[in-house]
Amino acid sequence: MPVYESIKKFYLLGSATERNELVSHADMRRSVVRFNRYFLLIATLYILASCNDQNKQVTQMQSKIDSLQKQLAESYKPGLGEFMSGIQMHHAKLWFAGQNQNWALANFEVHEIQESLDDIRNFCQDRPEVKAMGMINPTVDSVNNAIQQKNLQLFKNSFISLTNTCNNCHKATDHGFNVVIIPTNSPVTNQDFKTVQ
């Protein structure tokens, strides 16, 4: 009843006599009920329209996600053999860089090997060979240490250890037929492995 009274007073602010005659208590109640119904109807329609828009947006977003996931699944991923071929090239170049005491190039090549090993872990997770790769990390670290010390004899020893570890990993993963050796000839003829002055 207080709501009706305040609305009634609002209407009575104008010409009090005319409003008193035109607006009765029952009329006021009907007006308030009618107003509440319209308000609720409009609010409900607005909420339903908003939900419908959100559902469309969610559906569109899910469609985009599905499309991107399909593209990702179908995109090119290098195989383990491709990574290993790259590592083989860096392994040979690392040897010649170290032999020539080109420590900057040797540092570059050992980090290329490490990046390739990291890529194998990321892109070839489904391959059982990846589980055995942890054995290579200590020998890569020892080669890196020899390079940082610029110690040729330590480099040769750690490189031999790295090469043997590669072969041990190949044996452990049923790839013992793939034997890595210390290179005798440069894998490329268009690169100078000597230190640039």
C-alpha positions as CSV (number, residue, x, y, z in Angstrom):
1,M,0.0,0.0,0.0
2,P,2.8,2.5,0.6
3,V,4.0,2.1,-3.0
4,Y,0.5,2.9,-4.3
5,E,0.3,5.9,-2.0
6,S,3.6,7.3,-3.3
7,I,2.6,6.8,-6.9
8,K,-0.8,8.4,-6.1
9,K,0.9,11.4,-4.6
10,F,3.1,11.7,-7.7
11,Y,0.0,11.9,-9.9
12,L,-1.5,14.4,-7.5
13,L,1.4,16.8,-7.7
14,G,-0.2,18.5,-10.8
15,S,-3.7,19.6,-10.5
16,A,-4.9,18.0,-7.3
17,T,-8.6,18.4,-7.8
18,E,-8.6,16.9,-11.3
19,R,-6.3,14.0,-10.3
20,N,-8.4,13.1,-7.3
21,E,-11.4,12.8,-9.5
22,L,-9.7,10.8,-12.3
23,V,-7.5,8.5,-10.3
24,S,-9.0,6.2,-7.8
25,H,-7.2,3.8,-5.7
26,A,-8.3,0.8,-7.8
27,D,-7.2,2.6,-11.0
28,M,-3.9,3.2,-9.4
29,R,-3.5,-0.4,-8.5
30,R,-4.4,-1.6,-12.0
31,S,-1.8,0.8,-13.5
32,V,0.9,-0.4,-11.2
33,V,0.2,-4.1,-12.0
34,R,0.0,-3.3,-15.7
35,F,3.3,-1.4,-15.5
36,N,5.0,-4.3,-13.6
37,R,3.7,-6.8,-16.2
38,Y,5.1,-4.8,-19.1
39,F,8.3,-4.2,-17.3
40,L,8.8,-7.9,-16.6
41,L,7.8,-8.8,-20.2
42,I,10.3,-6.4,-21.6
43,A,13.1,-7.5,-19.2
44,T,12.4,-11.2,-20.0
45,L,12.5,-10.5,-23.8
46,Y,15.8,-8.6,-23.4
47,I,17.4,-11.4,-21.3
48,L,16.2,-14.0,-23.8
49,A,17.6,-12.0,-26.7
50,S,20.9,-11.6,-24.9
51,C,21.2,-15.3,-24.2
52,N,20.4,-16.1,-27.9
53,D,23.2,-13.8,-29.0
54,Q,25.6,-15.4,-26.5
55,N,24.7,-18.9,-27.7
56,K,25.4,-17.8,-31.3
57,Q,28.7,-16.3,-30.3
58,V,29.7,-19.5,-28.4
59,T,28.7,-21.7,-31.4
60,Q,30.7,-19.5,-33.8
61,M,33.7,-19.5,-31.4
62,Q,33.6,-23.3,-31.0
63,S,33.4,-23.7,-34.8
64,K,36.5,-21.5,-35.2
65,I,38.3,-23.6,-32.5
66,D,37.4,-26.8,-34.2
67,S,38.6,-25.5,-37.5
68,L,42.0,-24.4,-36.0
69,Q,42.4,-27.7,-34.2
70,K,41.8,-29.6,-37.5
71,Q,44.3,-27.4,-39.3
72,L,46.9,-27.9,-36.6
73,A,46.4,-31.7,-36.6
74,E,46.8,-31.7,-40.4
75,S,49.8,-29.3,-40.5
76,Y,53.3,-30.6,-41.3
77,K,55.4,-31.9,-38.4
78,P,59.0,-33.0,-39.0
79,G,59.7,-36.6,-38.3
80,L,62.4,-38.0,-36.0
81,G,64.6,-38.9,-38.9
82,E,64.6,-35.3,-40.2
83,F,65.6,-34.0,-36.8
84,M,68.4,-36.7,-36.6
85,S,69.7,-35.7,-40.0
86,G,70.0,-32.1,-38.9
87,I,71.7,-33.2,-35.7
88,Q,74.2,-35.3,-37.8
89,M,75.1,-32.2,-39.8
90,H,75.6,-30.1,-36.7
91,H,77.6,-33.0,-35.1
92,A,80.1,-33.0,-38.0
93,K,80.3,-29.2,-38.2
94,L,80.8,-29.1,-34.4
95,W,83.8,-31.4,-34.7
96,F,85.5,-29.3,-37.4
97,A,84.8,-26.0,-35.6
98,G,86.3,-27.5,-32.4
99,Q,89.3,-28.9,-34.2
100,N,90.0,-25.5,-35.6
101,Q,89.4,-23.9,-32.2
102,N,86.7,-21.8,-33.7
103,W,84.9,-21.6,-30.4
104,A,82.2,-19.2,-31.5
105,L,81.2,-21.6,-34.3
106,A,81.5,-24.6,-32.0
107,N,79.3,-22.8,-29.4
108,F,76.7,-22.2,-32.2
109,E,76.7,-25.8,-33.4
110,V,76.4,-27.3,-29.9
111,H,73.4,-25.1,-29.2
112,E,71.9,-26.1,-32.6
113,I,72.2,-29.7,-31.4
114,Q,70.5,-28.9,-28.1
115,E,67.7,-27.0,-29.9
116,S,67.1,-30.0,-32.2
117,L,66.9,-32.3,-29.2
118,D,64.4,-30.0,-27.6
119,D,62.4,-30.0,-30.8
120,I,62.4,-33.8,-30.9
121,R,60.9,-33.8,-27.3
122,N,58.2,-31.3,-28.4
123,F,57.3,-32.7,-31.8
124,C,58.0,-36.4,-31.5
125,Q,56.5,-37.1,-28.1
126,D,54.7,-40.2,-29.4
127,R,57.9,-41.9,-30.4
128,P,59.3,-44.4,-27.8
129,E,62.9,-43.3,-28.7
130,V,62.3,-40.0,-27.0
131,K,62.3,-41.6,-23.6
132,A,66.0,-42.7,-24.0
133,M,67.2,-39.2,-25.1
134,G,67.9,-38.1,-21.6
135,M,71.2,-39.9,-21.7
136,I,72.6,-37.4,-24.2
137,N,72.2,-34.3,-22.0
138,P,75.3,-34.8,-19.8
139,T,77.6,-35.3,-22.8
140,V,76.2,-32.2,-24.6
141,D,76.8,-30.3,-21.3
142,S,80.4,-31.5,-21.2
143,V,81.0,-30.5,-24.8
144,N,79.5,-27.1,-24.0
145,N,81.8,-26.8,-21.0
146,A,84.9,-27.6,-23.1
147,I,83.9,-25.0,-25.6
148,Q,83.4,-22.4,-22.8
149,Q,86.9,-23.2,-21.5
150,K,88.3,-23.1,-25.0
151,N,90.2,-26.3,-24.2
152,L,90.9,-28.4,-27.3
153,Q,91.9,-31.6,-25.5
154,L,88.8,-31.5,-23.3
155,F,86.7,-30.7,-26.4
156,K,88.1,-33.8,-28.2
157,N,87.4,-36.1,-25.2
158,S,83.9,-34.8,-24.6
159,F,83.1,-35.0,-28.3
160,I,84.2,-38.6,-28.4
161,S,81.9,-39.2,-25.3
162,L,79.1,-37.5,-27.1
163,T,79.5,-39.6,-30.2
164,N,79.6,-42.8,-28.1
165,T,76.5,-41.8,-26.2
166,C,74.7,-41.2,-29.6
167,N,75.5,-44.8,-30.5
168,N,74.5,-46.1,-27.1
169,C,71.1,-44.3,-27.5
170,H,70.8,-45.8,-31.0
171,K,71.4,-49.3,-29.6
172,A,69.0,-48.8,-26.7
173,T,66.2,-47.8,-29.2
174,D,66.8,-50.6,-31.7
175,H,68.6,-48.3,-34.1
176,G,72.1,-49.8,-33.5
177,F,72.5,-50.1,-37.3
178,N,72.9,-46.3,-37.3
179,V,76.5,-45.9,-36.2
180,V,77.9,-42.3,-35.7
181,I,81.6,-41.7,-36.1
182,I,84.0,-38.9,-35.7
183,P,83.9,-37.2,-39.1
184,T,87.0,-37.5,-41.3
185,N,85.9,-35.0,-44.0
186,S,83.9,-31.8,-43.8
187,P,80.2,-32.3,-44.5
188,V,80.2,-29.1,-46.6
189,T,82.7,-27.6,-48.9
190,N,81.3,-24.1,-48.8
191,Q,82.2,-23.3,-45.1
192,D,85.5,-22.3,-43.6
193,F,85.8,-23.8,-40.1
194,K,88.9,-21.7,-39.1
195,T,88.5,-18.9,-36.7
196,V,87.7,-15.6,-38.4
197,Q,90.2,-12.9,-37.4
